[in-house]
Amino acid sequence: MGVHPEYLNLFAALSSEGIRHCLLRDELESGQFVGDLDLLVDECRGDDALDTLARLGYRVRTTSRYLPYKTVLVKFIDGAYVVIDLHFRIVQNGVVLLNSDAVLDSSALRDACPLPSDIDLLAILVLHNILGKGKIQEKHQPKINRLSDCVDLGEFQQRVAGLSSEKVAEIVTAVVRDLDSYVDSSGVWPSLRDELITAYHRIDGGLRWRLIRRRIMAFWRASSPFPRAPLYALTGVDGAGKSSLNEALLDAFNRPGGFPAVTEYMGPWGHYRLSFVKGELFSPGWSLTTADWLRGMFSKRSGERPGVRISARVIIKMARGQSLSEKEQRVHENIRTNSRVFLTLRYFRSVFAAAKFLMVLMVEMYYRYFIVYKYRRRGVTVITDRYIYDLMTGRMHDMIPNYRRLRAFLCWVFPRPTRVFLLYNNPEVILARKDDLSEVVLRQFIKHYDEQAEKYAFEKVLTNRPPEALANDMIADHFAEIVDKVRT
């Protein structure tokens, strides 16, 4: 099938700059993208190589701060991730395996791919498997068998000794000479690995400190309290396509070579029932805002004031849940209409009930945000269905008319996501998806969401295409932001 054009362009760009380079694994026979491409470049031209890859659209994902003599770069193209492990030396877990300059000098172009000589490639594969994987991987065993049949073991041992040391050459040659028996004896690999590490310590005085530093950096990255990965929130009216796009984004992020991602529900309605405060939040005829209360307190009263005795009797019977007579019902209605005391009690009950709900809501929201934070801290991107900003509109098909300032304050104090995407579509399309939603309510919701988009700088996404295409475009448009967030 040949080599994928993306890799050919990469090799051509490095060659045009005169940068020596070769692959460390011969894995490009399928014509497809591989999981990660191990590419060795001349250490003296490392900065030039990074600049060349940057011009091709690659972004640095992991620097040599965490991976000595190695930088990981990634590019998003045609819905796939292209990952390049750029090696400045032939290194595995901080251990410099072979002399990279000598390997580059003997490399050549074969089947459009720059590859080391067979002897060097065999040594690289065996060392990579022992030190990096603790065994000979099944996918590499046929290649190692084929290469071992093509090389003279005496010449192989001499070459490896020149590239590293006599002890390393002795261990690697013994494995190649009797590969089948080593593969069948799984218990021998830990001791082989220890022998190799000991041999490399003798020829590399800085190896011990490099390995210690690598462990320290790995510990710091794992224990850092700061969230690394982005948080993306999807919002919009019911039927705008949030669930479909959520699933498509999750799939796109988790493709091979991509970024680990999860989805979480962060809607501001909690996992408990809303009915016990529905009157305070949704019913403008029952609840009282501060303006309504003040207006009622200073307005003129009409009708007769009921006597204290009958008023007390009505209140007691109401508290006991007893039925009222016609006269008592008229007194009760008069109290509701003309009593400033009743108006004040009604106002405080309304405010208390709404505050109680919103306080419980914020406790739960912060608890769920803590779960999101733990994911982000580990470098896992989080995609949320809804967010706290939906509190400014309403739940399901109900609008919230009151306590706007209080709800806006809660949106202000709650942590902001990396980016909020407002999904929208033509009302006719949404109504076709949600037949239980009235057009009047839908247009009210659309108006409120547009206001919030202007206030909180949402990014609007028209869901008139397949969710997979939208997900690819969203990742491509914000790819630099994603990589910068997770970069280590």
MITIKOL-378147 format. One line per 10 residues: their letters; for each residue x, z, y of C-alpha. Coordinates in nm, 4 decimals. Example, Ala and Ser with C-alpha at 12.3 -4.5 7.8 and 13.67 -1.06 7.14 Angstrom:
as> 1.2300,0.7800,-0.4500; 1.3670,0.7140,-0.1060
***
This chain:
mgvhpeylnl> 0.0000,0.0000,0.0000; 0.2987,0.0301,0.2329; 0.3703,0.2836,0.5053; 0.1047,0.3872,0.7557; 0.1535,0.2141,1.0969; 0.1710,0.5499,1.2737; 0.4852,0.6406,1.0809; 0.6350,0.2946,1.1337; 0.5831,0.3318,1.5097; 0.7507,0.6720,1.4952
faalssegir> 1.0567,0.5393,1.3115; 1.0783,0.2393,1.5460; 1.0622,0.4613,1.8562; 1.3459,0.6837,1.7320; 1.5537,0.3825,1.6347; 1.5024,0.2209,1.9758; 1.6466,0.5345,2.1365; 1.9436,0.5305,1.9014; 1.8509,0.8641,1.7431; 1.9740,0.9025,1.3861
hcllrdeles> 1.6936,1.0156,1.1574; 1.5803,1.0169,0.7952; 1.3055,1.1626,0.5801; 1.3679,1.4701,0.3682; 1.0880,1.3846,0.1242; 1.0038,1.0433,-0.0134; 0.6246,1.0760,0.0154; 0.5032,0.7687,0.2057; 0.4233,0.5381,-0.0824; 0.0437,0.5742,-0.0597
gqfvgdldll> 0.0099,0.4219,0.2861; -0.1883,0.7265,0.3992; -0.1072,1.0303,0.6093; 0.0804,1.3017,0.4224; 0.0170,1.6706,0.4836; 0.3341,1.7142,0.6872; 0.6222,1.4722,0.7276; 0.9676,1.6323,0.7009; 1.1927,1.4357,0.9339; 1.5606,1.5127,0.9939
vdecrgddal> 1.7082,1.4062,1.3290; 2.0527,1.4327,1.4803; 2.0813,1.7869,1.6202; 2.2793,1.6609,1.9193; 1.9839,1.4374,2.0130; 1.7148,1.6970,1.9428; 1.5793,1.7062,2.2994; 1.5667,1.3262,2.3122; 1.3754,1.3214,1.9831; 1.1209,1.5721,2.1192
dtlarlgyrv> 1.0759,1.3622,2.4344; 1.0239,1.0485,2.2251; 0.7567,1.2148,2.0111; 0.5887,1.3534,2.3231; 0.5567,0.9992,2.4598; 0.3889,0.9012,2.1323; 0.1255,1.1721,2.1843; 0.2657,1.4531,1.9687; 0.2282,1.8136,2.0823; 0.4568,2.1024,1.9881
rttsrylpyk> 0.2770,2.3434,1.7566; 0.5567,2.5746,1.6366; 0.8980,2.6019,1.7997; 1.2370,2.7072,1.6637; 1.1606,3.0546,1.7960; 0.9689,3.1130,1.4725; 1.1243,2.8390,1.2580; 1.5046,2.8197,1.3064; 1.6371,2.4653,1.3495; 1.2871,2.3252,1.3113
tvlvkfidga> 0.9935,2.2270,1.5349; 0.6439,2.1401,1.4142; 0.4525,1.8752,1.6091; 0.0978,1.7490,1.5637; -0.1126,1.4558,1.6818; -0.4851,1.3829,1.6444; -0.5644,1.0189,1.5759; -0.8705,0.8491,1.4251; -1.0157,1.1839,1.3182; -0.6996,1.2870,1.1292
yvvidlhfri> -0.4062,1.5161,1.2043; -0.0539,1.3788,1.1833; 0.1943,1.6649,1.1369; 0.5681,1.6179,1.1811; 0.8150,1.8878,1.0717; 1.1108,1.7913,1.2874; 1.4313,1.9315,1.1353; 1.7513,1.9541,1.3386; 1.9294,2.0781,1.0293; 1.8351,2.0682,0.6615
vqngvvllns> 1.6804,2.4136,0.6610; 1.4454,2.6155,0.4412; 1.3143,2.9559,0.5534; 1.6080,2.9916,0.7919; 1.8703,2.8908,0.5318; 2.0765,2.5823,0.6176; 2.0870,2.4002,0.2843; 2.3229,2.1059,0.3364; 2.5396,1.9403,0.6009; 2.2850,1.7366,0.7957
davldssalr> 2.5407,1.5117,0.9684; 2.6810,1.3982,0.6340; 2.3295,1.3334,0.4993; 2.2385,1.1269,0.8072; 2.5596,0.9272,0.7742; 2.4709,0.8231,0.4173; 2.0994,0.7534,0.4869; 1.9617,0.4007,0.4850; 1.6372,0.2119,0.5402; 1.4484,0.1589,0.2145
dacplpsdid> 1.0958,0.0131,0.1972; 1.0679,0.0537,0.5772; 1.1504,0.4272,0.5460; 1.4804,0.5887,0.6514; 1.5827,0.7904,0.3429; 1.8936,0.9829,0.2313; 2.0994,0.8522,-0.0589; 1.9661,0.9280,-0.4065; 2.2239,1.2032,-0.4582; 2.1387,1.3727,-0.1276
llailvlhni> 1.7653,1.3347,-0.1816; 1.7915,1.4920,-0.5273; 1.9850,1.7894,-0.3884; 1.7351,1.8333,-0.1030; 1.4344,1.8297,-0.3362; 1.5841,2.0790,-0.5840; 1.6949,2.3226,-0.3120; 1.3632,2.2919,-0.1313; 1.1711,2.3791,-0.4482; 1.3908,2.6728,-0.5522
lgkgkiqekh> 1.4233,2.8384,-0.2102; 1.0918,2.7400,-0.0582; 0.8505,2.7378,-0.3522; 1.0248,2.9549,-0.6150; 0.9774,2.6851,-0.8801; 0.9793,2.3100,-0.9354; 0.6444,2.1818,-0.8094; 0.4526,1.9410,-1.0301; 0.4302,1.6815,-0.7526; 0.8111,1.6776,-0.7162
qpkinrlsdc> 0.9093,1.6955,-1.0822; 0.8635,1.3196,-1.1593; 1.0695,1.2282,-0.8526; 1.3455,1.4745,-0.9501; 1.3482,1.3395,-1.3079; 1.3749,0.9814,-1.1846; 1.6564,1.0605,-0.9414; 1.8502,1.2660,-1.1982; 1.8477,0.9641,-1.4333; 1.9972,0.7479,-1.1574
vdlgefqqrv> 2.2924,0.9663,-1.0562; 2.6097,1.0775,-1.2304; 2.6012,1.4587,-1.2583; 2.9747,1.4915,-1.1977; 2.9495,1.2890,-0.8792; 2.6335,1.4821,-0.7886; 2.8085,1.8206,-0.8216; 3.1035,1.7019,-0.6173; 2.8763,1.5702,-0.3424; 2.6716,1.8923,-0.3211
aglssekvae> 2.9903,2.0982,-0.3084; 3.1033,1.8917,-0.0116; 2.7685,1.9364,0.1609; 2.7473,2.3132,0.1037; 2.9725,2.5096,-0.1381; 3.1018,2.5109,-0.4965; 2.8632,2.7900,-0.5983; 2.5559,2.6126,-0.4597; 2.6647,2.2905,-0.6325; 2.7105,2.4745,-0.9609
ivtavvrdld> 2.3580,2.6253,-0.9492; 2.1842,2.3030,-0.8445; 2.3697,2.0928,-1.1006; 2.2773,2.3354,-1.3789; 1.9100,2.3020,-1.2874; 1.9243,1.9214,-1.2764; 2.1156,1.9032,-1.6057; 1.8572,2.1076,-1.7977; 1.5466,2.0700,-1.5812; 1.2875,2.0805,-1.8616
syvdssgvwp> 1.4043,2.4145,-1.9972; 1.4139,2.5636,-1.6475; 1.0596,2.4409,-1.5762; 0.9354,2.6024,-1.8978; 1.1056,2.9360,-1.8129; 0.9166,3.0663,-1.5116; 1.1012,3.4003,-1.5109; 1.4357,3.2433,-1.4271; 1.3456,3.1219,-1.0767; 1.3668,3.4567,-0.8876
slrdelitay> 1.7220,3.5191,-1.0096; 1.8207,3.1609,-0.9267; 1.6843,3.2019,-0.5777; 1.8762,3.5280,-0.5302; 2.1971,3.3606,-0.6477; 2.1494,3.0797,-0.3980; 2.0795,3.3210,-0.1106; 2.3943,3.5163,-0.1981; 2.5980,3.1942,-0.2049; 2.4636,3.0899,0.1361
hridgglrwr> 2.5435,3.4316,0.2832; 2.9103,3.3723,0.1956; 2.9277,3.0409,0.3813; 2.6986,3.1250,0.6770; 2.7920,3.4410,0.8652; 2.4835,3.4255,1.0877; 2.2332,3.3850,0.8052; 2.1577,3.7570,0.7644; 2.0747,3.8035,1.1333; 1.8716,3.4806,1.1352
lirrrimafw> 1.6612,3.6001,0.8435; 1.6101,3.9418,1.0053; 1.5111,3.7812,1.3339; 1.2678,3.5545,1.1516; 1.0997,3.8574,0.9913; 1.0828,4.0366,1.3284; 0.9213,3.7354,1.4941; 0.6727,3.7013,1.2077; 0.5849,4.0717,1.2406; 0.5409,4.0404,1.6173
rasspfprap> 0.3160,3.7387,1.5777; 0.1009,3.9241,1.3213; 0.0799,4.2427,1.5279; 0.0336,4.0937,1.8742; -0.2953,4.2176,2.0286; -0.3510,3.9034,2.2335; -0.5937,3.6387,2.1027; -0.4165,3.3096,2.0404; -0.6817,3.0665,1.9257; -0.9528,2.9212,2.1537
lyaltgvdga> -1.3186,3.0230,2.1589; -1.5684,2.7388,2.2045; -1.9373,2.8109,2.2636; -2.2228,2.5656,2.2064; -2.5432,2.6198,2.4020; -2.8570,2.4284,2.4944; -3.2259,2.4062,2.4149; -3.3550,2.4160,2.0585; -3.3307,2.0673,1.9099; -3.0303,1.9588,2.1181
gksslneall> -2.8115,1.9393,1.8056; -2.6113,2.2635,1.8128; -2.6203,2.3323,1.4390; -2.5188,1.9774,1.3425; -2.2346,1.9648,1.5933; -2.1230,2.3123,1.4889; -2.0836,2.1990,1.1276; -1.9085,1.8776,1.2340; -1.6605,2.0667,1.4529; -1.5886,2.3125,1.1734
dafnrpggfp> -1.5139,2.0249,0.9357; -1.2979,1.8443,1.1933; -1.0890,2.1523,1.2750; -1.0274,2.2362,0.9082; -0.9100,1.8927,0.7982; -0.5626,1.8757,0.6359; -0.2959,1.9490,0.8915; -0.5518,2.0815,1.1399; -0.6382,2.4237,1.2714; -0.8218,2.6961,1.0784
avteymgpwg> -1.1646,2.7521,1.2313; -1.4811,2.9532,1.1657; -1.8285,2.9638,1.3171; -2.0088,3.2744,1.4410; -2.3544,3.3328,1.5890; -2.3250,3.4840,1.9376; -2.6798,3.4441,2.0668; -2.7849,3.7284,2.3016; -3.0934,3.8249,2.0993; -2.9205,4.0299,1.8370
hyrlsfvkge> -3.0194,4.0729,1.4754; -3.2992,4.3188,1.5511; -3.6587,4.2661,1.6579; -3.7345,4.2009,2.0229; -4.1048,4.2865,2.0106; -4.0665,4.6492,2.1194; -3.9470,4.5383,2.4661; -4.1098,4.2008,2.4851; -4.3543,4.3191,2.7517; -4.0782,4.4328,2.9830
lfspgwsltt> -3.8742,4.1156,2.9508; -4.1283,3.8405,2.9071; -4.4623,3.9472,3.0546; -4.4702,3.9217,3.4346; -4.8222,4.0694,3.4360; -4.7094,4.3989,3.2832; -4.3505,4.4536,3.3921; -4.2553,4.5352,3.7487; -3.9524,4.4269,3.9402; -3.8217,4.6388,4.2267
adwlrgmfsk> -3.9762,4.3985,4.4771; -4.3187,4.4238,4.3071; -4.2983,4.8030,4.3035; -4.2042,4.8288,4.6716; -4.4747,4.5807,4.7655; -4.7303,4.7851,4.5761; -4.6157,5.1140,4.7219; -4.6577,5.0023,5.0811; -4.9751,4.7969,5.0420; -5.3170,4.9265,5.1524
rsgerpgvri> -5.5462,5.0817,4.8912; -5.9102,4.9843,4.8365; -6.1879,5.1717,4.6604; -6.2604,5.5405,4.6134; -5.9921,5.7801,4.4967; -6.1000,5.9367,4.1647; -6.1212,6.3171,4.1414; -5.8333,6.5155,3.9994; -6.0426,6.6598,3.7137; -6.1730,6.3285,3.5819
sarviikmar> -5.8329,6.1658,3.6336; -5.6700,6.4359,3.4232; -5.9346,6.3952,3.1535; -5.8808,6.0193,3.1406; -5.5026,6.0594,3.1181; -5.5325,6.3163,2.8360; -5.7708,6.0981,2.6385; -5.5440,5.7970,2.6861; -5.2464,6.0007,2.5640; -5.4427,6.1089,2.2544
gqslsekeqr> -5.5598,5.7558,2.1853; -5.9270,5.8446,2.2241; -6.1880,5.5952,2.3398; -6.3117,5.6107,2.6986; -6.6658,5.5996,2.8277; -6.7733,5.3298,3.0717; -6.7302,5.5664,3.3654; -6.3897,5.6759,3.2414; -6.2876,5.3141,3.1952; -6.3759,5.2460,3.5601
vhenirtnsr> -6.1725,5.5501,3.6618; -5.8821,5.4286,3.4509; -5.8934,5.0844,3.6102; -5.9079,5.2464,3.9541; -5.6012,5.4550,3.8732; -5.4112,5.1447,3.7570; -5.5089,4.9596,4.0732; -5.4749,5.2214,4.3476; -5.2528,5.5056,4.2240; -4.8983,5.4988,4.3629
vfltlryfrs> -4.7986,5.7611,4.1069; -4.9160,5.5371,3.8224; -4.7412,5.2397,3.9817; -4.4163,5.4367,4.0012; -4.4436,5.5560,3.6403; -4.5154,5.2015,3.5306; -4.2130,5.0757,3.7224; -3.9736,5.3338,3.5760; -4.1074,5.2758,3.2254; -4.0542,4.9029,3.2682
vfaaakflmv> -3.7007,4.9437,3.4007; -3.6085,5.1985,3.1337; -3.7366,4.9846,2.8491; -3.5560,4.6732,2.9736; -3.2345,4.8672,3.0341; -3.2604,5.0173,2.6861; -3.2869,4.6759,2.5270; -3.0065,4.5247,2.7324; -2.7786,4.8211,2.6621; -2.8387,4.7921,2.2865
lmvemyyryf> -2.7897,4.4181,2.3202; -2.4499,4.4587,2.4871; -2.3353,4.7069,2.2231; -2.4131,4.4537,1.9527; -2.2667,4.1644,2.1516; -1.9366,4.3473,2.1952; -1.9340,4.4372,1.8269; -1.9790,4.0715,1.7336; -1.7207,3.9700,1.9946; -1.4749,4.2092,1.8291
ivykyrrrgv> -1.5195,4.0119,1.5057; -1.4519,3.6928,1.7018; -1.1466,3.8543,1.8629; -0.9982,3.9431,1.5244; -1.0234,3.5805,1.4146; -0.8660,3.4529,1.7368; -0.5860,3.7073,1.7138; -0.4908,3.5592,1.3745; -0.4850,3.2093,1.5233; -0.8275,3.1036,1.3907
tvitdryiyd> -1.0366,2.8963,1.6299; -1.3946,3.0246,1.6680; -1.6968,2.8026,1.7360; -2.0060,2.9990,1.8363; -2.3710,2.9051,1.8224; -2.5005,3.0177,2.1651; -2.3407,3.2789,2.3879; -2.4282,3.5503,2.6397; -2.5267,3.2851,2.8973; -2.8408,3.2089,2.6981
lmtgrmhdmi> -2.9647,3.5446,2.8292; -3.0295,3.3711,3.1618; -3.2955,3.1462,3.0074; -3.4915,3.2951,2.7221; -3.5394,3.3421,2.3509; -3.6796,3.0639,2.1351; -3.9722,2.9212,2.3336; -4.0156,3.2106,2.5806; -3.8709,3.2303,2.9301; -3.7509,3.5552,3.0883
pnyrrlrafl> -3.8838,3.5777,3.4436; -3.7568,3.9238,3.5469; -3.4333,4.1238,3.5810; -3.2369,3.8145,3.6751; -2.9674,4.0054,3.8641; -2.9184,4.2481,3.5769; -2.8914,3.9647,3.3268; -2.6480,3.7804,3.5544; -2.4375,4.0972,3.5764; -2.4197,4.1179,3.1966
cwvfprptrv> -2.3058,3.7550,3.1816; -2.0395,3.8372,3.4393; -1.8934,4.1416,3.2605; -1.8945,3.9858,2.9133; -1.5691,3.8024,2.8145; -1.5688,3.4346,2.8990; -1.5054,3.1826,2.6195; -1.2353,2.9205,2.6456; -1.4987,2.6560,2.7089; -1.8792,2.6278,2.6948
fllynnpevi> -2.0397,2.3013,2.5871; -2.3966,2.2433,2.7034; -2.5674,2.0069,2.4605; -2.8472,1.7932,2.5991; -3.0558,1.4879,2.5169; -3.3672,1.3093,2.6347; -3.6769,1.5336,2.6224; -3.8544,1.2795,2.4011; -3.5776,1.3009,2.1404; -3.5796,1.6801,2.1415
larkddlsev> -3.9595,1.6964,2.1166; -3.9437,1.4666,1.8146; -3.7074,1.7139,1.6461; -3.8991,2.0269,1.7527; -4.2688,1.9530,1.7340; -4.3575,2.3198,1.8013; -4.1996,2.3042,2.1482; -4.4194,2.2041,2.4417; -4.2905,1.9564,2.6969; -4.3618,2.1944,2.9862
vlrqfikhyd> -4.1534,2.4745,2.8341; -3.8804,2.2283,2.7358; -3.8420,2.1002,3.0898; -3.8288,2.4586,3.2174; -3.5474,2.5346,2.9754; -3.3609,2.2164,3.0700; -3.3833,2.3101,3.4382; -3.2485,2.6607,3.3752; -2.9648,2.5354,3.1565; -2.8665,2.2823,3.4241
eqaekyafek> -2.8517,2.5662,3.6760; -2.6303,2.7698,3.4463; -2.4072,2.4681,3.3807; -2.3496,2.4387,3.7547; -2.2888,2.8114,3.7987; -2.0630,2.8761,3.5001; -1.8918,2.5333,3.4824; -2.0271,2.4257,3.1428; -1.9124,2.0965,2.9986; -2.2160,1.8797,2.9263
vltnrppeal> -2.2269,1.6816,2.6006; -2.4909,1.4141,2.5410; -2.5882,1.4300,2.1728; -2.6899,1.0666,2.1348; -2.4300,0.9863,1.8667; -2.3521,1.1157,1.5170; -2.2158,1.4705,1.5286; -1.8967,1.3634,1.3464; -1.8141,1.1171,1.6261; -1.8905,1.3795,1.8914
andmiadhfa> -1.6696,1.6350,1.7153; -1.3762,1.3908,1.6972; -1.4103,1.3064,2.0673; -1.4338,1.6725,2.1684; -1.1171,1.7611,1.9765; -0.9333,1.4561,2.1118; -1.0350,1.5382,2.4714; -0.9187,1.9002,2.4425; -0.6365,1.8562,2.1935; -0.3639,1.9651,2.4345
eivdkvrt> -0.5602,2.2823,2.5140; -0.6122,2.3609,2.1446; -0.2465,2.3182,2.0544; -0.1255,2.5149,2.3560; -0.3500,2.8051,2.2581; -0.2282,2.8292,1.8989; 0.1338,2.7350,1.9680; 0.3909,2.9881,1.8485
***
